[in-house]
Amino acid sequence: MVDTNKEFNVDDIVKGKVVSIEEKQVLVDIGFKTEGIIPISELSHLHIETPNEVVEVDQELTLKVSKVEEDEIILSKKAVDTEKTWEDLTEKYENGEIFETEVKEVVKGGLVVDVGLRGFIPASLVEMHFVEDFSDYLNKKLSVKIVDLDQEQNRLILSHRAVLELEAGKDKKTLLESLERGQVIDGTVQRITDFGAFVDIGGVDGLVHISELAHSHVDKVTDVVSEGETIKVEILSVDPEKERISLSHKSTLAGPWENIADRIEEGSTVEATVRRLVDFGAFLEIEKGVEGLVHISEIADRHIETPQEELAVGQKVEVKVLSVNEKDQRISLSIKAIAQDAEQKDILNYQKEEDSSGFQIGDLIGDQLDKYK
C-alpha cells in the first residue's frame, strides 16, 4: 500500500493527465493508486455548466493538492491558475499596464470581467459619461487598467474609464499643439455661463467670451447661442500648458459694416436713432451695429451751442447720408440737409406751377405799378 500522506500533501503542485470527464468532476492520472479528482468548482474561477468547457481528455494539467485521504486526492486547477494570475496582475498593476478583458456578467453596480480570475468594473469606472443600461456590454471586450488589487481580500477593481481618460489626454495634447491662431473651425456649445460659452472643438473646450459672441452688444449669452448648438469659431489664442483656448464667434460672422455702401447710399434719406450726444455732434444708429455722425453744424439750419438743444438720446430722426466710408467705418449724416432739400423741393414745385399756368410774378408787380402811373 502506498503512503499517500507521504507522497502527496496539501498545497503540493503536481502534474496530471485528464483520463475521464464526468458531469460534475474530472479524473486525472497523477501517479497515485487511484485517479485524482478535480471537482467542477475547482476547474475555473468562472461559473461553468460542464467540465468540458474547461478541459478535454488527455490534456496535461498543472494542479494543486487541496485535500488528501487514504484512497482519494482532491485537486484544484483553479488554485494554480489563480496563483499565477495574481502574480501577472500584480505586475500589470505595478507597471500601470493597459490590457484587454471580456465582460462576462452585467450585475447591479457594474460589470464582471474575466482576467484569469473574477474582476469587477464599477459603473462609475466604465465610461467617462453616465450609462443607464449596461446590457449591451455583455461579451464585449474592453481595455482596462487595474485601480485596486488585494489578493488577501480577493479584491480586483478595474477601470475602463481610466484608459479613456488617458487616451483623451493624449488626444488633447495633440490637438492643443495643432491649433493655430486665426484658424476657423466648427465647435459645439457645451456649457453656458454669465461671461461666455465653453465650446468643444474636438475633445477640448475653448471659451468664447460674451464680448466675442456678436458684433453688437450682448446682454445674455443665451440670446446668441444655446447648449448643444454647433457654431463656427476662430482661435484667438492657445496656451497648451494651461490648456486654455480663447475663441471668437463674432469674427466668423459678417460684420455690420460689410458691404455697407450697398445698403446705405450717399445722398439717400434714412431713419436713425440718436445713441450718443457729444460736444461736436451726435452719433446716430442707422442699422444694428452701424452708427453715423451728425456734426453739430449739420443738426440745424441755425447756430446751436450744443446738440442737446435739438436732440435727445433715443429720439428717431430722418437724416441725409452725406458720405459712406466702409474701410474706416465712418458715415457722415445731416439733419439740416433734410430741411434744405424740402425747401428746394418746394421752390421747384412752385416754379413748375408758374410754368404750367403762364403766370409770372413780374406780371403782378407790373399791374401794381400801373396804378401809380
C-alpha positions as CSV (number, residue, x, y, z in Angstrom):
1,M,0.0,0.0,0.0
2,V,1.3,3.5,-0.9
3,D,1.7,6.0,1.9
4,T,-0.4,8.7,0.4
5,N,0.2,11.3,3.1
6,K,3.9,11.0,2.5
7,E,3.8,11.2,-1.3
8,F,1.1,13.8,-1.6
9,N,0.5,16.7,0.7
10,V,-1.9,19.6,0.7
11,D,-0.7,22.5,-1.4
12,D,1.7,20.3,-3.4
13,I,1.9,21.2,-7.1
14,V,1.5,18.1,-9.3
15,K,1.3,17.3,-13.0
16,G,-1.5,15.1,-14.3
17,K,-3.3,13.9,-17.4
18,V,-7.1,14.0,-17.9
19,V,-8.4,10.4,-18.2
20,S,-12.1,11.0,-17.8
21,I,-14.6,13.8,-17.8
22,E,-17.8,13.3,-15.8
23,E,-20.8,15.5,-15.2
24,K,-19.5,17.2,-12.0
25,Q,-15.8,16.2,-11.8
26,V,-12.7,15.4,-13.8
27,L,-10.5,12.3,-13.1
28,V,-6.7,12.8,-13.5
29,D,-3.8,10.4,-13.6
30,I,-1.2,11.8,-11.2
31,G,0.6,8.5,-10.5
32,F,-1.5,7.7,-7.4
33,K,-3.2,4.3,-6.9
34,T,-6.4,6.0,-7.9
35,E,-7.1,8.9,-10.1
36,G,-7.1,12.3,-8.6
37,I,-10.4,14.2,-8.6
38,I,-11.0,17.8,-9.7
39,P,-14.5,18.9,-8.7
40,I,-16.2,21.2,-11.2
41,S,-16.0,24.0,-8.7
42,E,-12.2,23.8,-8.8
43,L,-11.8,23.9,-12.6
44,S,-12.4,27.6,-13.1
45,H,-12.9,30.9,-11.3
46,L,-15.9,31.5,-13.6
47,H,-19.2,29.6,-13.3
48,I,-19.4,26.7,-15.8
49,E,-22.1,24.2,-16.5
50,T,-19.9,21.2,-17.5
51,P,-16.2,20.4,-17.2
52,N,-15.9,20.1,-21.0
53,E,-16.0,23.9,-21.1
54,V,-12.5,24.0,-19.5
55,V,-10.7,20.7,-20.1
56,E,-10.5,17.7,-22.5
57,V,-9.4,14.1,-22.3
58,D,-5.6,13.6,-22.4
59,Q,-4.9,17.2,-21.6
60,E,-1.9,17.8,-19.4
61,L,-2.6,20.0,-16.3
62,T,-0.7,21.6,-13.5
63,L,-2.7,21.1,-10.3
64,K,-2.6,21.9,-6.6
65,V,-3.5,19.3,-3.9
66,S,-6.3,20.6,-1.8
67,K,-7.2,17.5,0.2
68,V,-5.5,14.1,0.9
69,E,-7.3,11.0,2.1
70,E,-6.4,7.3,2.1
71,D,-8.0,6.4,-1.2
72,E,-8.7,9.9,-2.6
73,I,-6.9,13.1,-3.5
74,I,-8.8,16.2,-4.3
75,L,-7.1,18.6,-6.8
76,S,-7.6,22.1,-7.9
77,K,-6.8,23.6,-11.3
78,K,-8.4,26.9,-10.3
79,A,-5.9,27.4,-7.4
80,V,-2.9,27.1,-9.7
81,D,-4.4,29.3,-12.3
82,T,-5.4,31.9,-9.7
83,E,-2.0,32.0,-8.1
84,K,-0.3,32.6,-11.4
85,T,-3.0,35.1,-12.4
86,W,-2.4,37.1,-9.2
87,E,1.3,37.3,-10.0
88,D,0.6,38.5,-13.5
89,L,-2.0,41.0,-12.4
90,T,0.3,42.4,-9.6
91,E,2.9,43.1,-12.2
92,K,0.4,44.8,-14.5
93,Y,-0.8,46.9,-11.6
94,E,2.7,48.0,-10.6
95,N,3.5,48.9,-14.2
96,G,0.2,50.6,-14.9
97,E,-0.3,48.3,-17.8
98,I,-3.4,48.5,-20.1
99,F,-4.8,45.2,-21.2
100,E,-8.0,43.8,-22.7
101,T,-10.6,41.7,-21.0
102,E,-14.1,40.4,-21.8
103,V,-17.3,41.3,-19.9
104,K,-18.8,38.0,-18.6
105,E,-21.7,39.4,-16.5
106,V,-23.7,42.5,-16.0
107,V,-24.6,42.9,-12.4
108,K,-26.0,45.6,-10.2
109,G,-23.4,48.3,-9.8
110,G,-21.2,47.4,-12.7
111,L,-19.6,44.7,-14.8
112,V,-17.9,41.3,-14.0
113,V,-14.9,40.6,-16.3
114,D,-12.6,37.6,-16.9
115,V,-8.9,38.4,-16.3
116,G,-7.9,34.9,-15.3
117,L,-10.0,35.4,-12.2
118,R,-13.1,37.4,-11.4
119,G,-12.6,41.2,-11.8
120,F,-15.1,44.0,-11.2
121,I,-15.6,47.3,-13.1
122,P,-17.8,49.6,-11.0
123,A,-20.4,51.5,-13.1
124,S,-18.7,54.8,-12.4
125,L,-15.5,53.4,-13.9
126,V,-16.9,52.1,-17.2
127,E,-17.2,55.3,-19.3
128,M,-16.5,59.0,-19.0
129,H,-20.2,59.6,-19.3
130,F,-23.2,58.3,-17.4
131,V,-24.5,54.9,-18.7
132,E,-28.1,54.0,-17.7
133,D,-28.2,50.5,-19.2
134,F,-25.2,48.2,-19.4
135,S,-26.9,45.2,-21.1
136,D,-25.0,46.0,-24.4
137,Y,-21.7,45.4,-22.6
138,L,-22.2,41.7,-22.2
139,N,-19.4,39.7,-24.0
140,K,-17.9,43.0,-25.1
141,K,-14.1,43.4,-24.9
142,L,-12.8,46.4,-23.0
143,S,-9.4,47.9,-22.5
144,V,-8.8,48.3,-18.7
145,K,-6.3,49.3,-16.0
146,I,-6.2,47.9,-12.5
147,V,-7.0,50.6,-9.9
148,D,-7.2,48.4,-6.8
149,L,-5.8,45.0,-6.1
150,D,-5.8,43.0,-2.8
151,Q,-5.1,39.3,-3.0
152,E,-5.8,38.6,0.6
153,Q,-9.2,40.2,0.3
154,N,-9.6,38.6,-3.2
155,R,-10.5,42.1,-4.5
156,L,-9.7,43.2,-8.0
157,I,-11.1,46.5,-9.3
158,L,-10.5,47.6,-12.8
159,S,-11.3,50.8,-14.8
160,H,-12.1,51.3,-18.5
161,R,-12.7,55.0,-17.8
162,A,-9.1,55.4,-16.8
163,V,-8.0,54.2,-20.2
164,L,-10.4,56.5,-22.0
165,E,-9.2,59.5,-19.9
166,L,-5.6,58.6,-20.7
167,E,-6.3,58.4,-24.4
168,A,-8.3,61.7,-24.2
169,G,-5.3,63.3,-22.5
170,K,-3.0,62.3,-25.4
171,D,-5.6,63.4,-28.0
172,K,-6.0,66.7,-26.1
173,K,-2.3,67.4,-26.1
174,T,-2.0,66.6,-29.8
175,L,-5.0,68.9,-30.5
176,L,-3.6,71.7,-28.5
177,E,-0.3,71.5,-30.3
178,S,-2.0,71.5,-33.7
179,L,-4.2,74.6,-33.1
180,E,-3.1,77.9,-34.6
181,R,-4.3,81.5,-34.1
182,G,-6.7,82.6,-36.8
183,Q,-7.9,79.0,-37.5
184,V,-11.6,78.8,-38.1
185,I,-13.3,75.5,-37.0
186,D,-16.7,74.1,-36.0
187,G,-17.4,73.6,-32.3
188,T,-20.3,72.5,-30.1
189,V,-21.5,74.7,-27.3
190,Q,-21.0,72.6,-24.1
191,R,-21.7,75.0,-21.2
192,I,-23.0,78.5,-20.9
193,T,-22.0,80.9,-18.1
194,D,-22.7,84.6,-17.4
195,F,-19.4,85.6,-19.0
196,G,-19.5,83.4,-22.1
197,A,-19.8,80.0,-23.6
198,F,-17.5,76.9,-23.5
199,V,-17.2,75.3,-26.9
200,D,-15.9,71.8,-27.6
201,I,-13.6,71.9,-30.6
202,G,-12.8,68.2,-30.9
203,G,-12.1,67.0,-27.4
204,V,-11.0,70.2,-25.8
205,D,-13.1,73.2,-24.6
206,G,-12.4,76.8,-25.5
207,L,-14.0,79.9,-24.2
208,V,-16.0,82.3,-26.3
209,H,-16.2,85.4,-24.1
210,I,-19.5,87.3,-24.2
211,S,-17.8,90.1,-26.0
212,E,-16.8,87.7,-28.8
213,L,-20.2,86.3,-29.5
214,A,-21.6,89.1,-31.8
215,H,-20.7,92.4,-33.3
216,S,-23.4,94.1,-31.3
217,H,-23.7,94.3,-27.5
218,V,-24.9,91.1,-25.9
219,D,-26.8,91.2,-22.6
220,K,-27.2,87.4,-22.2
221,V,-25.2,84.6,-23.8
222,T,-28.4,82.6,-24.4
223,D,-29.6,85.5,-26.7
224,V,-26.9,84.3,-29.2
225,V,-26.2,80.6,-28.6
226,S,-27.6,77.6,-26.8
227,E,-26.2,74.4,-25.4
228,G,-25.7,71.7,-28.0
229,E,-25.6,74.1,-30.9
230,T,-22.9,73.9,-33.5
231,I,-21.2,77.2,-34.3
232,K,-18.1,78.4,-36.2
233,V,-15.3,79.9,-34.1
234,E,-12.0,81.5,-34.7
235,I,-9.0,80.7,-32.5
236,L,-7.7,83.8,-30.9
237,S,-5.1,82.3,-28.6
238,V,-3.8,78.9,-27.3
239,D,-2.0,78.2,-24.0
240,P,-1.0,74.5,-24.2
241,E,0.5,74.4,-20.7
242,K,-2.6,75.8,-19.0
243,E,-4.9,74.1,-21.6
244,R,-6.6,77.4,-22.3
245,I,-8.1,78.4,-25.6
246,S,-9.7,81.7,-26.4
247,L,-12.3,81.7,-29.2
248,S,-14.4,84.2,-31.2
249,H,-17.7,83.6,-32.8
250,K,-18.0,87.2,-33.8
251,S,-15.1,87.1,-36.1
252,T,-16.7,84.4,-38.2
253,L,-19.8,86.4,-38.8
254,A,-20.3,89.1,-41.5
255,G,-19.7,92.4,-39.8
256,P,-22.4,95.1,-39.8
257,W,-20.1,97.3,-41.9
258,E,-19.5,94.7,-44.6
259,N,-20.9,96.0,-47.9
260,I,-22.4,98.9,-46.1
261,A,-22.3,101.1,-49.2
262,D,-24.6,98.7,-51.0
263,R,-27.2,99.2,-48.3
264,I,-26.7,102.8,-47.3
265,E,-26.1,105.0,-50.4
266,E,-24.7,108.5,-50.3
267,G,-27.5,111.1,-50.9
268,S,-30.2,108.8,-49.6
269,T,-32.5,109.6,-46.7
270,V,-32.8,107.2,-43.8
271,E,-34.3,107.0,-40.3
272,A,-31.8,106.8,-37.5
273,T,-31.9,106.7,-33.7
274,V,-29.8,109.1,-31.5
275,R,-27.5,107.0,-29.4
276,R,-24.9,109.4,-28.1
277,L,-24.5,113.1,-27.8
278,V,-21.1,114.7,-27.7
279,D,-19.7,118.2,-27.8
280,F,-19.1,118.1,-31.6
281,G,-22.3,116.4,-32.6
282,A,-24.4,113.3,-32.3
283,F,-23.9,109.6,-33.1
284,L,-27.0,108.0,-34.7
285,E,-27.6,104.3,-35.2
286,I,-28.7,103.6,-38.8
287,E,-28.6,99.8,-38.6
288,K,-27.7,97.4,-35.7
289,G,-24.0,98.0,-35.1
290,V,-23.7,100.8,-37.6
291,E,-23.5,104.4,-36.4
292,G,-23.1,107.6,-38.3
293,L,-22.1,111.1,-37.1
294,V,-24.2,114.3,-37.5
295,H,-21.7,117.1,-36.9
296,I,-23.1,119.9,-34.8
297,S,-23.1,122.2,-37.9
298,E,-25.4,119.7,-39.6
299,I,-28.0,119.4,-36.9
300,A,-30.0,122.6,-37.5
301,D,-30.2,125.5,-40.0
302,R,-29.3,127.9,-37.2
303,H,-26.3,128.1,-35.0
304,I,-26.6,126.0,-31.8
305,E,-24.2,125.7,-28.9
306,T,-24.8,122.1,-28.0
307,P,-26.5,119.1,-29.7
308,Q,-28.9,118.8,-26.7
309,E,-30.7,121.9,-27.9
310,E,-32.2,119.9,-30.8
311,L,-31.7,116.2,-30.0
312,A,-32.2,113.7,-27.2
313,V,-30.9,110.1,-26.8
314,G,-33.4,107.6,-28.1
315,Q,-35.0,110.1,-30.5
316,K,-35.7,109.0,-34.0
317,V,-35.0,111.4,-36.8
318,E,-34.6,111.5,-40.6
319,V,-31.2,112.2,-41.8
320,K,-29.4,112.5,-45.2
321,V,-26.4,110.4,-45.9
322,L,-23.5,112.8,-46.9
323,S,-20.7,110.2,-47.2
324,V,-20.0,106.5,-46.6
325,N,-16.5,105.1,-45.8
326,E,-16.7,101.3,-45.3
327,K,-12.9,100.9,-44.8
328,D,-12.7,103.4,-41.9
329,Q,-16.3,102.6,-40.8
330,R,-17.5,106.2,-40.9
331,I,-20.7,107.7,-42.2
332,S,-21.4,111.4,-42.2
333,L,-25.0,112.4,-41.8
334,S,-27.0,115.7,-41.9
335,I,-30.4,116.6,-40.4
336,K,-30.1,120.2,-41.7
337,A,-29.9,118.9,-45.2
338,I,-33.3,117.3,-44.9
339,A,-34.9,120.7,-44.3
340,Q,-32.9,122.2,-47.1
341,D,-33.9,119.5,-49.5
342,A,-37.5,120.0,-48.6
343,E,-37.2,123.8,-49.1
344,Q,-35.5,123.3,-52.5
345,K,-38.3,120.9,-53.5
346,D,-41.0,123.4,-52.6
347,I,-39.2,126.0,-54.8
348,L,-39.0,123.6,-57.7
349,N,-42.7,122.7,-57.3
350,Y,-43.6,126.4,-57.2
351,Q,-41.6,127.0,-60.4
352,K,-43.4,124.2,-62.1
353,E,-46.7,125.7,-61.2
354,E,-45.7,129.0,-62.7
355,D,-44.6,127.4,-65.9
356,S,-47.9,125.5,-66.2
357,S,-50.2,128.5,-65.5
358,G,-48.3,131.0,-67.6
359,F,-48.5,133.4,-64.7
360,Q,-45.3,135.3,-63.9
361,I,-44.6,137.2,-60.6
362,G,-43.5,140.1,-62.8
363,D,-47.0,140.4,-64.2
364,L,-48.5,141.0,-60.7
365,I,-45.8,143.6,-59.9
366,G,-46.3,145.3,-63.3
367,D,-50.1,145.6,-62.6
368,Q,-49.4,147.2,-59.3
369,L,-47.0,149.7,-60.8
370,D,-49.6,150.8,-63.4
371,K,-51.9,152.1,-60.6
372,Y,-49.3,154.7,-59.7
373,K,-48.6,156.0,-63.2
